[in-house]
Amino acid sequence: MVTLGQAMHQIIRHFGANTVYGVGGDFAANLIGALDQPGLRVLPSSNEMHAGSCPCAQAAMEGLGFCLTTYTVGSLPCATAAALAKTEGLPVVFISGAPGEDEVHRSSIHHMVQPGDSWRAEYDAALNAFAAMGIRSERLQGDRSRGQPNISALRFFELVRHAWLHREPVFVEVPRNLVGALTQPLELPALSEMVPPRMV
């Protein structure tokens, strides 16, 4: 077993990236700690729009780009860069820290969007915004019962693979309690076994 943070580091490196562009924040702090390890740098950006634009260039030059921000106030400003990536066919993985699974749907929390004309708390604002642009969006989940394997690493791999194969951006929220949680180790296929579609 490995932690999700270790698996994410391994997956990003497997696809040949050695840099993640990002802006720190409370919900992304442990993700930064997990990813900024030998072989992979998390480069701080001046703001979220910069953090979202740099991976677009990274994807154009190197085949895949990575962005890391915090929950909503960090990820939503990347929407413009995500729209560019969608339009230009750039495989960029937009990663956002998120509240722990035990924090969601209990009460209003920091960074949560709460419309002024509504009594309900909106936890999925960023997921919905990216999905509205036609971008595959997902919040990783841990195990749901004792004995059920945690497949969050596999889901992260499948999202990164989707971006790489289909040359389009994806958006993934990572609950902060999962970063250090144990998950199933992966035997990653060689990139030559995952041939991307031909460019037209």
Secondary structure, DSSP 8 states (H G I E B T S, - for coil): -EEHHHHHHHHHHHTT--EEEE---GGGHHHHHHHSSTT-EEEE-SSHHHHHHHHHHHHHHHS-EEEEE-TTTTTGGGHHHHHHHHHHT--EEEEEEE--TTTTTTS--TT-B--TT-SS-BS-HHHHHHHHTT-EEEE----SSTTS---HHHHHHHHHHHHHHHT--EEEEEETTTTTSEE-------GGGS------
